[in-house]
Amino acid sequence: MTVEFTDANFEELALNTDKPVLVDFWAEWCGPCRMVGPLVSELSEEYGDKAVIGKVDVDSNPEISSKYGIRSIPTLLFIKNGEVVDKQVGAVPKTVLAEKLDAHL
């Protein structure tokens, strides 16, 4: 299940876990975000309990978007042990996201 990260729950759900985390920073009005969104949902189903996979709506959560310096969307951050370990800016194939996530399992 895809997690809806917010300014309020981000630390608890994304930073305080021993699993790798994939965070998709997106917005409703962003065309490339609409292409990446379904891929993130598919990855969430495929990885199940092996990883925490979710989305941050940048319009509704400016605090966390600002903290991570999100200037272009979609931006996908890969977090492990509370630290950003990889980043992908822009729409890419699902295989690219899966490879980056697999590297931190």
Secondary structure, DSSP 8 states (H G I E B T S, - for coil): --EEE-TTTHIIIIIS-SS-EEEEEE-TT-HHHHHHHHHHHHHHHHHGGGSEEEEEETTT-HHHHHHTT--SSSEEEEEETTEEEEEEES---HHHHHHHHHTT-
